Amino acid sequence: MSTGVFEALKLKPHVYPGVLITLCGVDGAGKSSLMESLEGACTRAGLNCVTTFTPTRRIRKDAVFRHLVDSSWHRSGSGSGPDGGGRRVDMLGILLSIMGDLVQHMTDTVIPALERGDVVFCDRYVFTSQAEIGTRSDPAETAPVLHSIAGHLLRPDVAFGLNVSGATSHRRVRARNDENDQPPPMSFLMRQVAAYRDVFEVNGVVALDAERSIDETFCTALSHIVAIERVARRSDSIAVGRLTRTVAAC
């Protein structure tokens, strides 16, 4: 399935006893709040949970990556920054850095947790990379590399995509009152929102209406988690029963 810009990623099915759950969406969509609520519910039910995020700190500390984030509305190729004289950013290089970091993070953190039977919550995943890189570059140049590496990544048991409007994203980020965390111009934000929606659609990501209250979004997401086959057939049936009752109480 294709929107004409983005193509579905062919991820590798995982065969581990644990459960992999990912969340993605534009800044201000409520990913962190939802992940905290879901992790709390699963922990209270008696499941062992691991929360993580990508890109990891290895990449977030990188000066080139920071420049890209801080100038997020700039369409980068191999040209200069938005002021015409900034750092040169090559999106293919950025993509390779992000994807290499993700592959390593899968190896040293995610897969060991899945082998133990843990429930792994990952804030952002390869779908985020597809949307963000696609917003900032020509997908014809970067997509072949992304698709090639994606074949080495595990398919989540469920991937949640949080949909919000550009106006909502802008308002929520501004409400943080953090001078170092400001929303991009609305023209860029609208392209970003559209890219995420397209990525969710082509990849079969479970799209959640994050314009709704966190309680409503939480209940919808938790019902999808309870329905995961690996969750339903777990030996710790008491935990599954507790999760089921939590959903019923929503």
C-alpha positions as a Markdown table, in Angstrom:
| # | Residue | x | y | z |
|---|---|---|---|---|
| 1 | Met | 0.0 | 0.0 | 0.0 |
| 2 | Ser | 1.3 | 3.4 | -0.9 |
| 3 | Thr | 0.3 | 7.1 | -0.7 |
| 4 | Gly | 2.7 | 7.8 | -3.6 |
| 5 | Val | 5.4 | 9.2 | -1.2 |
| 6 | Phe | 5.8 | 6.6 | 1.5 |
| 7 | Glu | 5.9 | 2.8 | 1.1 |
| 8 | Ala | 5.2 | 0.2 | 3.8 |
| 9 | Leu | 8.3 | -0.9 | 5.7 |
| 10 | Lys | 9.0 | -4.7 | 5.7 |
| 11 | Leu | 10.0 | -5.4 | 9.2 |
| 12 | Lys | 11.2 | -8.7 | 10.6 |
| 13 | Pro | 8.7 | -10.7 | 12.7 |
| 14 | His | 10.0 | -11.4 | 16.2 |
| 15 | Val | 9.8 | -14.8 | 17.9 |
| 16 | Tyr | 10.6 | -13.7 | 21.4 |
| 17 | Pro | 8.3 | -14.3 | 24.4 |
| 18 | Gly | 8.2 | -10.6 | 25.3 |
| 19 | Val | 5.9 | -7.9 | 23.8 |
| 20 | Leu | 7.1 | -4.9 | 21.8 |
| 21 | Ile | 4.9 | -1.8 | 21.8 |
| 22 | Thr | 5.9 | 1.4 | 20.0 |
| 23 | Leu | 4.5 | 4.9 | 20.1 |
| 24 | Cys | 5.1 | 7.7 | 17.6 |
| 25 | Gly | 3.7 | 11.1 | 16.6 |
| 26 | Val | 4.7 | 14.7 | 16.2 |
| 27 | Asp | 6.0 | 16.6 | 19.2 |
| 28 | Gly | 3.1 | 17.4 | 21.5 |
| 29 | Ala | 1.0 | 14.4 | 20.5 |
| 30 | Gly | 1.2 | 13.0 | 24.0 |
| 31 | Lys | 3.5 | 10.0 | 23.4 |
| 32 | Ser | 5.3 | 10.3 | 26.8 |
| 33 | Ser | 2.1 | 10.7 | 28.8 |
| 34 | Leu | 0.4 | 7.8 | 27.1 |
| 35 | Met | 3.5 | 5.5 | 27.5 |
| 36 | Glu | 3.7 | 6.4 | 31.2 |
| 37 | Ser | 0.0 | 5.5 | 31.7 |
| 38 | Leu | 0.3 | 2.2 | 29.8 |
| 39 | Glu | 3.5 | 1.2 | 31.5 |
| 40 | Gly | 1.9 | 2.0 | 34.8 |
| 41 | Ala | -1.1 | -0.1 | 34.1 |
| 42 | Cys | 1.0 | -3.1 | 32.9 |
| 43 | Thr | 3.3 | -2.8 | 35.9 |
| 44 | Arg | 0.4 | -2.7 | 38.4 |
| 45 | Ala | -1.1 | -5.8 | 36.7 |
| 46 | Gly | 2.2 | -7.6 | 37.5 |
| 47 | Leu | 4.0 | -7.5 | 34.2 |
| 48 | Asn | 7.7 | -6.6 | 34.0 |
| 49 | Cys | 8.1 | -3.5 | 31.8 |
| 50 | Val | 11.0 | -1.8 | 30.1 |
| 51 | Thr | 10.6 | 1.8 | 28.7 |
| 52 | Thr | 13.0 | 3.1 | 26.2 |
| 53 | Phe | 13.3 | 5.7 | 23.4 |
| 54 | Thr | 15.0 | 6.2 | 20.1 |
| 55 | Pro | 17.1 | 7.9 | 18.9 |
| 56 | Thr | 19.1 | 7.1 | 22.1 |
| 57 | Arg | 21.4 | 9.5 | 23.9 |
| 58 | Arg | 24.3 | 8.4 | 21.7 |
| 59 | Ile | 22.7 | 10.2 | 18.8 |
| 60 | Arg | 20.9 | 13.0 | 20.7 |
| 61 | Lys | 24.2 | 14.3 | 21.9 |
| 62 | Asp | 25.6 | 14.5 | 18.4 |
| 63 | Ala | 26.1 | 18.1 | 17.2 |
| 64 | Val | 24.8 | 17.5 | 13.7 |
| 65 | Phe | 21.7 | 15.8 | 15.0 |
| 66 | Arg | 21.1 | 18.7 | 17.5 |
| 67 | His | 21.5 | 21.2 | 14.6 |
| 68 | Leu | 18.9 | 19.3 | 12.6 |
| 69 | Val | 16.4 | 19.2 | 15.5 |
| 70 | Asp | 17.0 | 22.9 | 16.4 |
| 71 | Ser | 16.5 | 23.9 | 12.8 |
| 72 | Ser | 13.7 | 21.3 | 12.2 |
| 73 | Trp | 11.8 | 23.3 | 9.7 |
| 74 | His | 14.7 | 23.5 | 7.3 |
| 75 | Arg | 14.6 | 21.1 | 4.3 |
| 76 | Ser | 18.2 | 19.8 | 4.4 |
| 77 | Gly | 20.1 | 18.1 | 1.7 |
| 78 | Ser | 23.8 | 18.8 | 1.7 |
| 79 | Gly | 23.2 | 22.5 | 1.9 |
| 80 | Ser | 23.7 | 25.0 | 4.7 |
| 81 | Gly | 21.4 | 25.9 | 7.6 |
| 82 | Pro | 18.4 | 28.2 | 7.4 |
| 83 | Asp | 20.6 | 31.3 | 7.8 |
| 84 | Gly | 22.6 | 30.3 | 4.7 |
| 85 | Gly | 25.8 | 29.9 | 6.7 |
| 86 | Gly | 25.1 | 27.2 | 9.2 |
| 87 | Arg | 26.3 | 23.7 | 9.6 |
| 88 | Arg | 25.9 | 21.6 | 6.4 |
| 89 | Val | 23.6 | 18.6 | 7.1 |
| 90 | Asp | 23.4 | 15.6 | 4.8 |
| 91 | Met | 20.1 | 13.8 | 5.4 |
| 92 | Leu | 21.5 | 10.5 | 4.2 |
| 93 | Gly | 24.2 | 10.7 | 6.8 |
| 94 | Ile | 21.7 | 11.6 | 9.5 |
| 95 | Leu | 19.5 | 8.7 | 8.4 |
| 96 | Leu | 22.4 | 6.2 | 8.6 |
| 97 | Ser | 23.3 | 7.5 | 12.1 |
| 98 | Ile | 19.8 | 7.2 | 13.4 |
| 99 | Met | 19.2 | 3.8 | 11.9 |
| 100 | Gly | 22.6 | 2.4 | 13.0 |
| 101 | Asp | 21.7 | 3.6 | 16.5 |
| 102 | Leu | 18.3 | 1.9 | 16.3 |
| 103 | Val | 19.9 | -1.4 | 15.2 |
| 104 | Gln | 22.4 | -1.3 | 18.0 |
| 105 | His | 19.7 | -0.4 | 20.5 |
| 106 | Met | 17.6 | -3.4 | 19.4 |
| 107 | Thr | 20.6 | -5.6 | 20.0 |
| 108 | Asp | 21.8 | -4.3 | 23.4 |
| 109 | Thr | 18.5 | -3.3 | 25.0 |
| 110 | Val | 15.2 | -4.4 | 23.2 |
| 111 | Ile | 16.0 | -8.0 | 22.2 |
| 112 | Pro | 17.4 | -9.0 | 25.7 |
| 113 | Ala | 14.3 | -7.6 | 27.3 |
| 114 | Leu | 12.0 | -9.5 | 24.9 |
| 115 | Glu | 14.0 | -12.7 | 25.5 |
| 116 | Arg | 13.3 | -12.3 | 29.2 |
| 117 | Gly | 9.6 | -12.0 | 28.4 |
| 118 | Asp | 9.3 | -8.3 | 29.3 |
| 119 | Val | 6.8 | -5.8 | 27.9 |
| 120 | Val | 8.9 | -3.2 | 26.0 |
| 121 | Phe | 7.5 | 0.3 | 25.4 |
| 122 | Cys | 9.5 | 2.3 | 22.9 |
| 123 | Asp | 8.9 | 6.0 | 22.5 |
| 124 | Arg | 9.5 | 6.6 | 18.8 |
| 125 | Tyr | 10.6 | 3.9 | 16.4 |
| 126 | Val | 11.5 | 3.4 | 12.8 |
| 127 | Phe | 8.1 | 4.8 | 11.8 |
| 128 | Thr | 9.2 | 8.1 | 13.4 |
| 129 | Ser | 12.4 | 8.0 | 11.3 |
| 130 | Gln | 10.4 | 7.4 | 8.2 |
| 131 | Ala | 8.1 | 10.4 | 8.8 |
| 132 | Glu | 10.8 | 12.8 | 10.0 |
| 133 | Ile | 13.4 | 12.0 | 7.4 |
| 134 | Gly | 10.6 | 12.1 | 4.7 |
| 135 | Thr | 9.5 | 15.5 | 5.8 |
| 136 | Arg | 13.0 | 16.9 | 5.6 |
| 137 | Ser | 14.4 | 15.2 | 2.4 |
| 138 | Asp | 13.6 | 13.8 | -0.9 |
| 139 | Pro | 12.2 | 10.3 | -0.1 |
| 140 | Ala | 13.5 | 9.0 | -3.5 |
| 141 | Glu | 17.0 | 9.5 | -2.1 |
| 142 | Thr | 16.6 | 8.3 | 1.4 |
| 143 | Ala | 13.8 | 5.7 | 1.2 |
| 144 | Pro | 15.9 | 2.9 | -0.4 |
| 145 | Val | 18.4 | 3.1 | 2.5 |
| 146 | Leu | 15.6 | 3.2 | 5.1 |
| 147 | His | 13.8 | 0.2 | 3.6 |
| 148 | Ser | 17.0 | -1.8 | 3.4 |
| 149 | Ile | 17.9 | -1.3 | 7.1 |
| 150 | Ala | 14.3 | -1.7 | 8.2 |
| 151 | Gly | 14.4 | -5.3 | 7.2 |
| 152 | His | 16.8 | -5.9 | 10.2 |
| 153 | Leu | 14.3 | -4.4 | 12.7 |
| 154 | Leu | 11.6 | -6.2 | 14.6 |
| 155 | Arg | 7.9 | -5.7 | 13.8 |
| 156 | Pro | 6.1 | -4.4 | 17.0 |
| 157 | Asp | 3.3 | -6.5 | 18.4 |
| 158 | Val | 1.4 | -3.2 | 18.2 |
| 159 | Ala | 2.5 | 0.2 | 16.9 |
| 160 | Phe | 0.5 | 3.2 | 18.1 |
| 161 | Gly | 0.5 | 6.4 | 16.1 |
| 162 | Leu | -0.9 | 9.5 | 17.8 |
| 163 | Asn | -2.7 | 11.9 | 15.5 |
| 164 | Val | -3.1 | 15.6 | 16.4 |
| 165 | Ser | -3.5 | 18.7 | 14.3 |
| 166 | Gly | -0.6 | 21.1 | 13.7 |
| 167 | Ala | -2.5 | 23.7 | 15.8 |
| 168 | Thr | -2.7 | 21.3 | 18.8 |
| 169 | Ser | 0.9 | 20.3 | 18.5 |
| 170 | His | 1.9 | 23.9 | 18.4 |
| 171 | Arg | -0.2 | 24.8 | 21.4 |
| 172 | Arg | 1.0 | 21.9 | 23.6 |
| 173 | Val | 4.7 | 22.6 | 22.9 |
| 174 | Arg | 4.3 | 26.3 | 23.6 |
| 175 | Ala | 2.5 | 25.4 | 26.9 |
| 176 | Arg | 5.7 | 23.7 | 28.2 |
| 177 | Asn | 7.2 | 27.2 | 28.7 |
| 178 | Asp | 10.6 | 25.9 | 27.8 |
| 179 | Glu | 12.6 | 28.4 | 25.7 |
| 180 | Asn | 14.8 | 25.6 | 24.4 |
| 181 | Asp | 11.7 | 23.6 | 23.2 |
| 182 | Gln | 9.8 | 25.7 | 20.7 |
| 183 | Pro | 7.5 | 24.5 | 17.9 |
| 184 | Pro | 8.6 | 25.0 | 14.3 |
| 185 | Pro | 6.7 | 27.3 | 11.9 |
| 186 | Met | 3.2 | 26.1 | 11.1 |
| 187 | Ser | 4.1 | 25.5 | 7.4 |
| 188 | Phe | 6.7 | 22.9 | 8.4 |
| 189 | Leu | 4.4 | 21.5 | 11.1 |
| 190 | Met | 1.6 | 20.9 | 8.7 |
| 191 | Arg | 4.0 | 18.9 | 6.4 |
| 192 | Gln | 5.2 | 16.9 | 9.4 |
| 193 | Val | 1.6 | 16.1 | 10.6 |
| 194 | Ala | 0.7 | 15.0 | 7.0 |
| 195 | Ala | 3.8 | 12.8 | 6.8 |
| 196 | Tyr | 3.0 | 11.0 | 10.1 |
| 197 | Arg | -0.6 | 10.3 | 9.0 |
| 198 | Asp | 0.7 | 8.8 | 5.7 |
| 199 | Val | 3.3 | 6.7 | 7.5 |
| 200 | Phe | 0.7 | 5.4 | 9.9 |
| 201 | Glu | -1.6 | 4.5 | 7.0 |
| 202 | Val | 0.9 | 2.6 | 4.8 |
| 203 | Asn | 2.4 | 0.7 | 7.7 |
| 204 | Gly | -0.9 | -0.4 | 9.4 |
| 205 | Val | 0.0 | 1.6 | 12.5 |
| 206 | Val | -2.9 | 1.8 | 15.0 |
| 207 | Ala | -3.9 | 5.5 | 14.7 |
| 208 | Leu | -5.2 | 7.1 | 17.9 |
| 209 | Asp | -7.0 | 10.3 | 18.1 |
| 210 | Ala | -4.8 | 12.2 | 20.5 |
| 211 | Glu | -7.0 | 15.3 | 20.3 |
| 212 | Arg | -9.1 | 13.4 | 22.8 |
| 213 | Ser | -8.4 | 13.2 | 26.6 |
| 214 | Ile | -5.5 | 11.1 | 27.8 |
| 215 | Asp | -7.9 | 8.9 | 29.6 |
| 216 | Glu | -9.8 | 8.1 | 26.4 |
| 217 | Thr | -6.6 | 7.5 | 24.4 |
| 218 | Phe | -5.3 | 5.3 | 27.2 |
| 219 | Cys | -8.4 | 3.1 | 27.3 |
| 220 | Thr | -8.3 | 2.6 | 23.5 |
| 221 | Ala | -4.6 | 1.8 | 23.5 |
| 222 | Leu | -4.9 | -0.6 | 26.5 |
| 223 | Ser | -7.7 | -2.5 | 24.8 |
| 224 | His | -5.3 | -3.1 | 21.8 |
| 225 | Ile | -2.6 | -4.4 | 24.2 |
| 226 | Val | -4.9 | -6.8 | 25.9 |
| 227 | Ala | -5.8 | -8.2 | 22.4 |
| 228 | Ile | -2.2 | -8.9 | 21.5 |
| 229 | Glu | -1.9 | -12.7 | 21.1 |
| 230 | Arg | 1.4 | -12.8 | 23.1 |
| 231 | Val | -0.4 | -11.1 | 26.0 |
| 232 | Ala | -3.5 | -13.2 | 25.8 |
| 233 | Arg | -1.6 | -16.5 | 26.0 |
| 234 | Arg | 0.9 | -15.5 | 28.7 |
| 235 | Ser | 1.3 | -17.9 | 31.6 |
| 236 | Asp | 0.7 | -15.2 | 34.1 |
| 237 | Ser | -3.0 | -15.2 | 33.6 |
| 238 | Ile | -3.6 | -13.1 | 36.8 |
| 239 | Ala | -1.8 | -10.2 | 35.2 |
| 240 | Val | -3.8 | -10.6 | 32.0 |
| 241 | Gly | -7.0 | -10.7 | 34.0 |
| 242 | Arg | -6.1 | -7.5 | 35.8 |
| 243 | Leu | -5.4 | -5.7 | 32.5 |
| 244 | Thr | -8.8 | -7.0 | 31.2 |
| 245 | Arg | -10.6 | -5.6 | 34.2 |
| 246 | Thr | -8.8 | -2.2 | 33.8 |
| 247 | Val | -10.1 | -2.0 | 30.2 |
| 248 | Ala | -13.6 | -3.0 | 31.3 |
| 249 | Ala | -13.6 | -0.2 | 33.9 |
| 250 | Cys | -12.8 | 2.4 | 31.3 |
